[in-house]
Amino acid sequence: PDGKLRPGVVSFGMNENDWLRREGIEDHLRAKKKILDNEYLRARASVSDGQKLTLEAESEVLEVIKTFYYQGRRDEQRLFADQDIVEKRRPLESAARIVADDLILLRQEGKNPAIMCAATVVFSFGQLYDKLGKTLEAIHNPVPGYHRWLKKPLDNFFQRLEPSKPFRRSNFELRWSGELIHPSLTS
C-alpha cells in the first residue's frame, strides 16, 4: 500500500509440502520441457559454474525433490524416465524439470556476498549466463529502488541464512501476453 519494494523472501522448515506442489503444474512442466529440450534455448535457461561444491548442492536439491515426488506415487515415476543422462551432468536442470518453479542456487562463503552459482530459469528472468558468478547486488543493480529499499534487508537475510533453512522468494512480472516462458529466452 505504501509503494515501497519489499524483499518477498520467506524462510520455512524442511517440510517439502510447504514448497513443492504436485497438482496443477502440467502447463509449467510442458513449457519447461519445450525450452530445455531445445539445445539453443537450454543454454540460455540453465547454467552452472560446474564447481564441485555447486554440483554437490545441485545433486542434493535433485535428491530432495525426487524423494518427495516418489513418496507413494507411481504416476510421477514416469517424470524421471528420461532424466538419467541429464541428471549426471546437470542435476539442477533435472530437478527443475520435475517442479513448476525456477531453481536458483546461491553460494556464500564466510562474510562474502552470496553469488549465483547455478540456475535453471524459464519463467522469472533471463540473461542467466551474464548473472552466473555475480553477487545479488550486481544482479539486482538494474532494479529500480533496489539500493534504497531491498539491498540492506536482503544482505541481512543472507547473513543469517543457514543451509538447513531453505527459503522461497516471491516475485512478479507484468507481461502483455499470457506466455509462461520469459520473453528473453526466445527473443
N, C-alpha and C positions, 0 to 999 in steps of 0.2 A: 503493500500500500504506500510506502514512503518513497518508492522508486530506486532504492539502494540495491546494489547487487549483493547477493548472499552466496556463500560457497556451495551450498547444496550438497554437502558431504555429511554422510551419516554412518557412524560405526554400528556394528551389530555383532552378535555372537557367531559362533561357528556352525549354527544350525542352517544347513543349506536350504531348508524350506523357506527361510527368510529372504533368499535372493535368487534361487533357481526356480523358474517356472517351468512346468511341464505342459500346461494346457495353453492353447491359443497362440502358439509360436510358429505354426506352419508357414505362414507368409514370410516371416523373418528368415526362417531356415532356407526356404526356396530362394529368396533374394540373396542370401549369403552364398549359397551353393553356386548360383549363377555367376557371381563375382569371383569366388575362389577357385572355380573350375576353369576359368579363363586365365591363362598364364600371364598375359599382359596386365589385366586388372588385378590379379592376385599380387603381383609385385608392388602395386600401389596401395593394396589394402592390408597386407600382412608383412611386418618387419620384425627383425630380431637382431641384436648385436652379436648373437652367436657365442657369447662368453659362457664358460662353464656354469657359473652361478645363475646366469639367466636361463640357460637350458634346464637346469635342475628345478628352478622355480616354475618354468613353463610345464615341465613334467608333473610337478606337484599339483598345479591347477588342473591339468587334464585328469589326473587320478581322482581328485575330489569330485569333479563333475561326472566322470564315468561311474564312480561308485554310487553317487546319488541317483543317476538315471537307471542303473542296473537293478537297484533295490526293488525286488518283487515285480519287475516289469519285463515282460518278454518282448513286447512290441518295440521298445526302444532299442533292443539289441541290433536291429537292422540298421540303425543310425551309424553303428561302428563298423559295418561290414567293409566299407571302402576306406577305412581310416588307417589301416596298418602301415601302408607305405608313407603317408603323410606324417603319421604320428611320430615316427622316429626322427625325422628331420625337422618337423615343425610342430612340436607338441601344443603350443598355444593356439595355433591355427586349427589343429584338430579339436581342441576344446571349444573354440569359437564356433565350429560347425555344428555343435551339439546344443548350444544355448542361443537364445534370442539376442542376448546382449553383446555389445562390443566388449572386447577384453584388452586391458592395458596393464602392463607390468611396470612398476617403478622400482628403482633400486636406490637406496640411500645408505651410504656408508659413513658412520660416525655423524659428525655435525654438518657434513657436506650436504648441499641441497639434493633432493631426490631428482633422479634423471629417468627419462623414459627409456627402458632397455628392450622392450618388446611390445608389440600391439597387433591386434587384428581388428580393424575398424572398418565397418561398411556403412554404418548409419549416421555416426555423430560428426565426424570431421574428416578432413583429407590432408594431403601433403605429409603423410606419415614419415617417409624417408627423411624429409627435412627436419623432423622433430626427434628422430632417433638420437639418443645420447645427449639431448638437450635438457636443461633444467625446466621445472614447471614455470619459472619466471620467464625464461626465454621463449617457451611455447606460448605463453599467455600474454606476452607483451602487446600484440595487436588488439587484445580485447579491451574495448573502452571501459574505463573505470577499474581495471584490474589492480593497478598500483594503489588507487585511492581506497577501494573497499575490500578487495579479495586477497591481496598478497599476504598481509600480516596474519589474518585468520588461517589461511591455508598453510603458511610456513609453520605456525604454532601447531596446527593439527598434525602435520607430518613429523614434527619433532617428538610428539607424544605417541605416535603410532607404533604398534608392536606387531610382529609377524603373526601372532595368534589372534589378532583382532582385524578381520577384514572390514572393508568399508565399501559403500556404494556412493556413486556420485550421480546426482540428478542433473539433467541438462535439457535444454530445449533449443529448438531452432525453428524459425518460421520459414516455410517454403511456399512457393506459388503452386506447386504440383503436389499430387498425392504420392509421389515416388518415395519409396523407403530408402533407396540407395543414395548415398551422399553424392551430389552433383559433381564434385571434384574427381570422383573415381572414373567417370565416364566421359568427362569433357576434355 
